[in-house]
Amino acid sequence: MSFGASAMRSGVLIAGLIMALIPTLADAHNCKCRNRGTMFELGQTSCLKVDGGSYLARCEMKLNVSSWTKVQDGCPVTQRLPQQSTRIN
């Protein structure tokens, strides 16, 4: 076997190993967003309070950096319904 063929096989082997590791490296790049000390996964939403106002935002990737993207003005509000009294006869 010639030196060129040996070098070619080594190059193909190295390229194959790199290609096999790419998904693992992508998983290791596990980006998250932070809001008020809480970490959020990509795709999760949170109410952000900025300069006295608030808005709903989603954690997304922009140019390889995790970032909040505004979804809507204001934040959803939940209210408890008053309990209805039940009469026992």
Backbone as JSON Lines, residues from 0, in Angstrom:
{"i":0,"aa":"M","n":[0.85,-1.17,0.0],"ca":[0.0,0.0,0.0],"c":[0.9,1.24,0.0]}
{"i":1,"aa":"S","n":[0.58,2.2,-0.8],"ca":[1.4,3.4,-0.91],"c":[1.06,4.39,0.2]}
{"i":2,"aa":"F","n":[1.96,5.37,0.39],"ca":[1.77,6.39,1.4],"c":[0.5,7.2,1.14]}
{"i":3,"aa":"G","n":[0.22,7.49,-0.13],"ca":[-0.97,8.27,-0.49],"c":[-2.25,7.56,-0.11]}
{"i":4,"aa":"A","n":[-2.32,6.25,-0.33],"ca":[-3.52,5.48,0.01],"c":[-3.7,5.42,1.53]}
{"i":5,"aa":"S","n":[-2.59,5.29,2.25],"ca":[-2.65,5.24,3.71],"c":[-3.13,6.57,4.28]}
{"i":6,"aa":"A","n":[-2.61,7.65,3.73],"ca":[-3.03,8.98,4.18],"c":[-4.5,9.22,3.86]}
{"i":7,"aa":"M","n":[-4.94,8.73,2.7],"ca":[-6.33,8.88,2.3],"c":[-7.25,8.13,3.26]}
{"i":8,"aa":"R","n":[-6.87,6.9,3.62],"ca":[-7.68,6.13,4.57],"c":[-7.74,6.81,5.92]}
{"i":9,"aa":"S","n":[-6.62,7.34,6.38],"ca":[-6.6,8.04,7.66],"c":[-7.51,9.26,7.62]}
{"i":10,"aa":"G","n":[-7.45,9.99,6.51],"ca":[-8.3,11.17,6.36],"c":[-9.77,10.82,6.37]}
{"i":11,"aa":"V","n":[-10.13,9.74,5.67],"ca":[-11.53,9.3,5.64],"c":[-11.97,8.85,7.03]}
{"i":12,"aa":"L","n":[-11.11,8.15,7.75],"ca":[-11.43,7.69,9.09],"c":[-11.65,8.88,10.03]}
{"i":13,"aa":"I","n":[-10.78,9.86,9.97],"ca":[-10.92,11.05,10.81],"c":[-12.19,11.81,10.46]}
{"i":14,"aa":"A","n":[-12.47,11.97,9.17],"ca":[-13.69,12.66,8.75],"c":[-14.93,11.91,9.24]}
{"i":15,"aa":"G","n":[-14.89,10.58,9.18],"ca":[-16.02,9.78,9.67],"c":[-16.24,9.95,11.15]}
{"i":16,"aa":"L","n":[-15.16,9.98,11.92],"ca":[-15.29,10.19,13.36],"c":[-15.86,11.57,13.68]}
{"i":17,"aa":"I","n":[-15.4,12.57,12.97],"ca":[-15.92,13.93,13.19],"c":[-17.41,13.98,12.87]}
{"i":18,"aa":"M","n":[-17.81,13.38,11.75],"ca":[-19.22,13.38,11.37],"c":[-20.07,12.64,12.4]}
{"i":19,"aa":"A","n":[-19.52,11.59,12.99],"ca":[-20.26,10.83,14.0],"c":[-20.42,11.63,15.29]}
{"i":20,"aa":"L","n":[-19.48,12.53,15.58],"ca":[-19.53,13.31,16.81],"c":[-20.37,14.58,16.69]}
{"i":21,"aa":"I","n":[-20.69,15.01,15.5],"ca":[-21.42,16.27,15.33],"c":[-22.74,16.28,16.09]}
{"i":22,"aa":"P","n":[-23.6,15.25,16.03],"ca":[-24.83,15.29,16.82],"c":[-24.56,15.39,18.31]}
{"i":23,"aa":"T","n":[-23.52,14.74,18.8],"ca":[-23.18,14.82,20.22],"c":[-22.75,16.23,20.58]}
{"i":24,"aa":"L","n":[-21.97,16.86,19.73],"ca":[-21.54,18.23,20.0],"c":[-22.72,19.18,19.97]}
{"i":25,"aa":"A","n":[-23.68,18.95,19.09],"ca":[-24.86,19.81,19.02],"c":[-25.68,19.68,20.29]}
{"i":26,"aa":"D","n":[-25.8,18.46,20.83],"ca":[-26.54,18.28,22.07],"c":[-25.82,18.93,23.24]}
{"i":27,"aa":"A","n":[-24.5,18.97,23.2],"ca":[-23.74,19.59,24.28],"c":[-23.95,21.09,24.29]}
{"i":28,"aa":"H","n":[-24.33,21.66,23.17],"ca":[-24.59,23.09,23.06],"c":[-26.04,23.34,23.48]}
{"i":29,"aa":"N","n":[-26.32,23.1,24.75],"ca":[-27.67,23.16,25.28],"c":[-27.94,24.56,25.81]}
{"i":30,"aa":"C","n":[-28.42,25.45,24.94],"ca":[-28.63,26.84,25.33],"c":[-29.96,27.02,26.04]}
{"i":31,"aa":"K","n":[-29.97,27.96,26.96],"ca":[-31.17,28.28,27.72],"c":[-31.25,29.79,27.87]}
{"i":32,"aa":"C","n":[-32.44,30.28,28.21],"ca":[-32.64,31.7,28.5],"c":[-32.86,31.85,30.0]}
{"i":33,"aa":"R","n":[-32.55,33.02,30.52],"ca":[-32.73,33.28,31.94],"c":[-33.68,34.47,32.11]}
{"i":34,"aa":"N","n":[-34.6,34.34,33.08],"ca":[-35.52,35.42,33.43],"c":[-35.72,35.39,34.94]}
{"i":35,"aa":"R","n":[-35.35,36.45,35.62],"ca":[-35.48,36.59,37.07],"c":[-34.89,35.4,37.81]}
{"i":36,"aa":"G","n":[-33.72,34.94,37.37],"ca":[-33.02,33.86,38.04],"c":[-33.48,32.46,37.7]}
{"i":37,"aa":"T","n":[-34.48,32.33,36.83],"ca":[-34.99,31.02,36.43],"c":[-34.53,30.72,35.01]}
{"i":38,"aa":"M","n":[-34.09,29.47,34.78],"ca":[-33.64,29.06,33.45],"c":[-34.81,28.49,32.66]}
{"i":39,"aa":"F","n":[-34.87,28.82,31.36],"ca":[-35.93,28.36,30.47],"c":[-35.3,27.67,29.27]}
{"i":40,"aa":"E","n":[-35.88,26.53,28.87],"ca":[-35.43,25.79,27.69],"c":[-35.87,26.52,26.43]}
{"i":41,"aa":"L","n":[-35.21,26.24,25.31],"ca":[-35.62,26.8,24.03],"c":[-37.06,26.41,23.75]}
{"i":42,"aa":"G","n":[-37.87,27.38,23.33],"ca":[-39.28,27.13,23.03],"c":[-40.21,27.46,24.17]}
{"i":43,"aa":"Q","n":[-39.7,27.58,25.39],"ca":[-40.56,27.91,26.52],"c":[-40.86,29.4,26.53]}
{"i":44,"aa":"T","n":[-41.98,29.78,27.15],"ca":[-42.36,31.19,27.23],"c":[-42.33,31.65,28.68]}
{"i":45,"aa":"S","n":[-42.2,32.98,28.83],"ca":[-42.17,33.58,30.15],"c":[-42.64,35.02,30.04]}
{"i":46,"aa":"C","n":[-43.14,35.55,31.14],"ca":[-43.53,36.96,31.2],"c":[-42.3,37.78,31.59]}
{"i":47,"aa":"L","n":[-41.88,38.68,30.71],"ca":[-40.72,39.54,30.99],"c":[-41.21,40.9,31.44]}
{"i":48,"aa":"K","n":[-40.62,41.41,32.51],"ca":[-40.97,42.73,33.02],"c":[-39.78,43.65,32.77]}
{"i":49,"aa":"V","n":[-40.01,44.67,31.91],"ca":[-38.94,45.57,31.51],"c":[-39.44,47.01,31.58]}
{"i":50,"aa":"D","n":[-38.71,47.87,32.26],"ca":[-39.03,49.3,32.34],"c":[-40.48,49.57,32.72]}
{"i":51,"aa":"G","n":[-40.99,48.87,33.7],"ca":[-42.34,49.09,34.19],"c":[-43.43,48.42,33.36]}
{"i":52,"aa":"G","n":[-43.1,47.85,32.22],"ca":[-44.07,47.14,31.39],"c":[-43.79,45.65,31.4]}
{"i":53,"aa":"S","n":[-44.68,44.9,30.79],"ca":[-44.46,43.46,30.72],"c":[-44.94,42.93,29.38]}
{"i":54,"aa":"Y","n":[-44.32,41.83,28.94],"ca":[-44.75,41.17,27.71],"c":[-44.39,39.7,27.76]}
{"i":55,"aa":"L","n":[-45.12,38.9,26.99],"ca":[-44.87,37.48,26.9],"c":[-43.8,37.25,25.84]}
{"i":56,"aa":"A","n":[-42.79,36.44,26.17],"ca":[-41.69,36.18,25.24],"c":[-41.36,34.7,25.2]}
{"i":57,"aa":"R","n":[-40.77,34.26,24.08],"ca":[-40.37,32.87,23.88],"c":[-38.84,32.8,23.79]}
{"i":58,"aa":"C","n":[-38.25,31.8,24.43],"ca":[-36.81,31.58,24.38],"c":[-36.46,30.96,23.02]}
{"i":59,"aa":"E","n":[-35.59,31.63,22.25],"ca":[-35.21,31.17,20.91],"c":[-33.72,31.39,20.68]}
{"i":60,"aa":"M","n":[-33.2,30.77,19.61],"ca":[-31.81,30.97,19.21],"c":[-31.76,32.0,18.09]}
{"i":61,"aa":"K","n":[-30.88,33.0,18.24],"ca":[-30.65,34.01,17.2],"c":[-29.14,34.14,17.03]}
{"i":62,"aa":"L","n":[-28.65,33.81,15.87],"ca":[-27.22,33.89,15.58],"c":[-26.39,33.17,16.64]}
{"i":63,"aa":"N","n":[-26.79,31.94,16.97],"ca":[-26.09,31.08,17.93],"c":[-26.07,31.62,19.35]}
{"i":64,"aa":"V","n":[-27.03,32.49,19.68],"ca":[-27.14,33.03,21.03],"c":[-28.6,32.89,21.47]}
{"i":65,"aa":"S","n":[-28.82,32.43,22.69],"ca":[-30.2,32.34,23.17],"c":[-30.71,33.75,23.42]}
{"i":66,"aa":"S","n":[-31.99,33.97,23.07],"ca":[-32.56,35.3,23.14],"c":[-34.06,35.2,23.36]}
{"i":67,"aa":"W","n":[-34.65,36.23,23.98],"ca":[-36.09,36.3,24.15],"c":[-36.7,37.0,22.95]}
{"i":68,"aa":"T","n":[-37.77,36.41,22.38],"ca":[-38.5,37.01,21.27],"c":[-39.91,37.34,21.75]}
{"i":69,"aa":"K","n":[-40.3,38.59,21.57],"ca":[-41.62,39.04,22.02],"c":[-42.73,38.3,21.27]}
{"i":70,"aa":"V","n":[-43.7,37.77,22.03],"ca":[-44.83,37.04,21.46],"c":[-46.07,37.93,21.46]}
{"i":71,"aa":"Q","n":[-46.29,38.65,22.56],"ca":[-47.45,39.54,22.66],"c":[-47.22,40.57,23.75]}
{"i":72,"aa":"D","n":[-47.9,41.7,23.64],"ca":[-47.86,42.71,24.7],"c":[-48.63,42.18,25.9]}
{"i":73,"aa":"G","n":[-48.17,42.53,27.08],"ca":[-48.84,42.06,28.28],"c":[-48.61,40.58,28.52]}
{"i":74,"aa":"C","n":[-49.02,40.14,29.68],"ca":[-48.86,38.73,30.05],"c":[-50.21,38.14,30.41]}
{"i":75,"aa":"P","n":[-50.41,36.86,30.14],"ca":[-51.68,36.23,30.51],"c":[-51.89,36.3,32.02]}
{"i":76,"aa":"V","n":[-53.12,36.49,32.41],"ca":[-53.47,36.58,33.82],"c":[-54.48,35.49,34.13]}
{"i":77,"aa":"T","n":[-54.25,34.78,35.19],"ca":[-55.23,33.78,35.62],"c":[-55.93,34.29,36.86]}
{"i":78,"aa":"Q","n":[-57.18,33.98,36.97],"ca":[-57.96,34.4,38.13],"c":[-58.65,33.19,38.72]}
{"i":79,"aa":"R","n":[-58.76,33.19,40.03],"ca":[-59.52,32.13,40.7],"c":[-60.97,32.53,40.73]}
{"i":80,"aa":"L","n":[-61.81,31.61,40.37],"ca":[-63.23,31.86,40.46],"c":[-63.65,31.73,41.92]}
{"i":81,"aa":"P","n":[-64.58,32.59,42.33],"ca":[-65.03,32.48,43.73],"c":[-65.69,31.11,43.95]}
{"i":82,"aa":"Q","n":[-65.44,30.54,45.11],"ca":[-66.03,29.25,45.4],"c":[-67.53,29.4,45.6]}
{"i":83,"aa":"Q","n":[-68.25,28.48,45.03],"ca":[-69.7,28.49,45.22],"c":[-70.0,27.68,46.47]}
{"i":84,"aa":"S","n":[-70.84,28.25,47.29],"ca":[-71.19,27.52,48.51],"c":[-72.18,26.43,48.18]}
{"i":85,"aa":"T","n":[-72.01,25.31,48.8],"ca":[-72.95,24.21,48.58],"c":[-73.74,24.0,49.87]}
{"i":86,"aa":"R","n":[-75.01,23.86,49.71],"ca":[-75.88,23.66,50.87],"c":[-76.01,22.18,51.14]}
{"i":87,"aa":"I","n":[-75.88,21.85,52.38],"ca":[-76.07,20.47,52.8],"c":[-77.43,20.38,53.47]}
{"i":88,"aa":"N","n":[-78.31,19.56,52.97],"ca":[-79.66,19.42,53.54],"c":[-79.72,18.3,54.52]}
